[in-house]
Amino acid sequence: MSGLTGLYYLNNSGHRWVVYQDGKKEKITLETKSGELVTRSVNYYEQWGNWATANISYKGKRINVFMDTLLED
């Protein structure tokens, strides 16, 4: 059995969702201002107007980021 795969909504309005691939949450790679690449699991995605933000854990805090966000060092 490969576990969960696909998109799952976290609320009734559909503005928060999570994506699983083979039982694990999807990961994204972002760049810091110094050029270092940081890979994090996405806690959930959230609709923000016509876009979506990813909620990740970074430096002990949960933050919402766009896919092109430069993270602080």
Backbone as numpy.savetxt, mean C-alpha at the origin, in Angstrom:
# Nx Ny Nz CAx CAy CAz Cx Cy Cz
-2.57 -25.69 -1.53 -3.41 -24.52 -1.53 -2.52 -23.28 -1.53
-2.83 -22.31 -2.39 -1.98 -21.14 -2.53 -2.41 -19.96 -1.67
-3.52 -20.08 -0.94 -3.95 -18.98 -0.07 -4.79 -17.97 -0.81
-4.97 -16.82 -0.18 -5.79 -15.75 -0.76 -5.13 -15.16 -1.99
-5.93 -14.85 -2.97 -5.47 -14.14 -4.16 -6.60 -13.26 -4.63
-6.31 -12.00 -4.88 -7.31 -11.10 -5.42 -7.51 -9.85 -4.59
-8.58 -9.13 -4.93 -8.91 -7.87 -4.31 -10.06 -8.07 -3.34
-9.94 -7.52 -2.12 -10.97 -7.65 -1.11 -11.28 -6.27 -0.54
-12.58 -5.92 -0.54 -13.00 -4.63 0.02 -13.07 -4.72 1.53
-12.65 -3.65 2.22 -12.63 -3.63 3.67 -13.84 -2.95 4.28
-14.66 -2.29 3.46 -15.85 -1.63 3.99 -16.96 -1.66 2.95
-18.16 -1.26 3.34 -19.31 -1.34 2.46 -19.29 -0.31 1.34
-18.67 0.83 1.55 -18.67 1.87 0.52 -17.63 1.60 -0.57
-16.69 0.71 -0.32 -15.71 0.33 -1.33 -14.55 1.28 -1.51
-14.33 2.21 -0.58 -13.21 3.13 -0.75 -11.93 2.65 -0.07
-11.96 1.50 0.58 -10.74 0.86 1.11 -10.71 -0.59 0.67
-9.54 -1.02 0.22 -9.41 -2.40 -0.23 -7.98 -2.88 -0.03
-7.81 -4.18 -0.06 -6.50 -4.81 0.08 -6.34 -5.81 -1.06
-5.10 -5.99 -1.51 -4.82 -6.91 -2.61 -3.87 -7.99 -2.10
-4.27 -9.26 -2.27 -3.44 -10.39 -1.87 -2.92 -11.11 -3.10
-1.67 -11.56 -3.03 -1.06 -12.38 -4.07 -0.45 -13.59 -3.39
-1.01 -14.75 -3.64 -0.56 -16.00 -3.04 -0.52 -15.94 -1.51
-1.56 -15.37 -0.92 -1.69 -15.33 0.53 -0.93 -14.21 1.22
-0.23 -13.35 0.49 0.53 -12.25 1.08 0.03 -10.92 0.52
0.09 -9.89 1.36 -0.32 -8.57 0.91 0.65 -8.05 -0.16
0.11 -7.30 -1.08 0.91 -6.73 -2.16 1.99 -5.79 -1.59
3.14 -5.74 -2.25 4.23 -4.87 -1.82 4.49 -3.80 -2.88
4.94 -2.63 -2.41 5.33 -1.57 -3.32 6.74 -1.11 -2.95
7.44 -0.56 -3.92 8.79 -0.03 -3.70 8.75 1.47 -3.96
9.20 2.23 -2.97 9.25 3.69 -3.06 10.68 4.15 -2.89
10.94 5.37 -3.31 12.28 5.93 -3.22 12.32 7.01 -2.14
13.45 7.08 -1.42 13.64 8.14 -0.44 14.29 9.34 -1.13
14.37 10.45 -0.44 14.97 11.65 -1.02 16.44 11.47 -1.34
17.11 10.54 -0.64 18.52 10.29 -0.91 18.72 9.26 -2.03
17.65 8.69 -2.55 17.75 7.74 -3.65 17.67 6.28 -3.25
17.55 5.98 -1.95 17.45 4.60 -1.48 16.06 4.05 -1.81
16.00 2.78 -2.20 14.73 2.13 -2.48 14.23 1.39 -1.24
12.96 1.58 -0.91 12.34 0.99 0.27 11.12 0.18 -0.17
11.07 -1.09 0.20 9.94 -1.94 -0.15 9.11 -2.20 1.10
7.80 -1.98 0.99 6.89 -2.16 2.10 5.63 -2.88 1.64
5.03 -3.65 2.56 3.72 -4.25 2.30 2.65 -3.17 2.44
1.65 -3.25 1.59 0.55 -2.28 1.65 -0.48 -2.78 2.65
-0.74 -1.99 3.71 -1.77 -2.34 4.68 -3.14 -2.34 4.02
-3.41 -1.28 3.26 -4.63 -1.19 2.46 -4.48 -0.02 1.50
-5.30 -0.03 0.46 -5.40 1.09 -0.47 -6.65 1.87 -0.11
-6.61 3.18 -0.36 -7.76 4.02 -0.04 -8.00 4.99 -1.19
-9.27 5.13 -1.56 -9.63 6.05 -2.62 -9.45 7.48 -2.13
-8.84 8.31 -2.95 -8.64 9.71 -2.63 -8.97 10.50 -3.88
-10.22 10.93 -4.00 -10.67 11.60 -5.22 -10.65 10.62 -6.37
-9.98 10.99 -7.45 -9.85 10.11 -8.62 -8.61 9.23 -8.53
-7.88 9.30 -7.44 -6.65 8.54 -7.27 -6.78 7.57 -6.12
-5.71 6.85 -5.86 -5.67 5.96 -4.71 -4.35 6.15 -3.98
-4.40 6.05 -2.67 -3.19 6.09 -1.86 -2.98 4.72 -1.25
-1.74 4.42 -0.94 -1.40 3.17 -0.28 -1.04 3.49 1.16
-1.59 2.76 2.11 -1.25 2.92 3.52 -0.15 1.93 3.83
1.02 2.46 4.25 2.17 1.60 4.57 2.69 1.96 5.95
3.49 1.09 6.51 4.19 1.36 7.77 5.61 1.79 7.42
6.02 2.97 7.92 7.35 3.50 7.64 7.84 4.25 8.87
8.97 3.85 9.38 9.59 4.45 10.57 8.64 4.45 11.76
7.94 3.34 11.96 7.09 3.18 13.12 5.74 3.86 13.04
5.39 4.43 11.88 4.11 5.11 11.71 3.41 4.56 10.47
2.10 4.62 10.49 1.31 4.28 9.30 1.06 5.56 8.53
1.44 5.58 7.26 1.28 6.77 6.44 0.60 6.40 5.13
-0.12 7.38 4.56 -0.71 7.21 3.24 0.20 7.87 2.22
0.52 7.14 1.15 1.42 7.66 0.14 0.84 7.40 -1.25
1.17 8.30 -2.18 0.92 8.04 -3.59 2.07 7.21 -4.12
1.91 6.61 -5.27 2.93 5.71 -5.81 4.22 6.45 -6.20
4.15 7.78 -6.40 5.35 8.53 -6.78 5.89 9.39 -5.63
5.46 9.14 -4.41 5.90 9.89 -3.23 7.36 9.62 -2.92
8.11 10.70 -2.62 9.48 10.56 -2.13 9.42 10.55 -0.60
9.93 9.49 0.00 9.90 9.35 1.45 11.04 10.13 2.09
10.82 10.57 3.32 11.87 11.22 4.11 12.93 10.18 4.49
14.17 10.63 4.63 15.26 9.72 5.06 15.24 9.48 6.54
